[in-house]
Amino acid sequence: MKKICVHVVIGVDELMQELLKRTSYMAVSLSSDGAATEGWSDRWILTGDELLWARDRMQEACDRINGVVSAYLSETCVPPVQEDTFSFVLVLPDEVFPGTDGIIKRTIREAFISYVLFYWYIDRIPDKASYQLSQFEENLSLLRVRLNRRRVPIRRPVRS
């Protein structure tokens, strides 16, 4: 059976940019002094100072994601350990649908983001934390489904 290698690389900077987007909001400046610029101003809620905290949560998410993809990790091709990236080399059967690699990468990326947001919301807005945890669990389930989806049925040898 033919196999294909899918190398998923997700950068910490890419994750932090998405986290900053999802934890910020745009609002009309209500400052009464003239120093404020007219129009829209933004306020960052998750700051760049929390990068070390976010990195720890990302590592925890990576460990949980490894539990899901461990059966598909390549034993021969181990990605080099880089400080600012999370890498997974997955070996998938050739029968997977075209474009599965992009879908798998997006699902893993969303799992990282929802996991970090879950812990971030626990401290700030506990009502939203449970939603982010359910998103994380849903992303792990989607990842399992997408790793097992094939164009042709799985055939197992049968003894006669």
ABEGO torsion letter per residue (X at the ends): XBBBBBBBBBBAAAAAAAAAAAABBBBBBABABAABBBEBBBBBABBAAAAAAAAAAAAAAAAAAAAAAAAABBAABBBBBBAABBBBBBBBBAABBBGAAAAAAAAAAAAAAAAAAAAAAAAABAAAAAAAAAAAAAAAAAAAAAAABBABBBBBBBBX
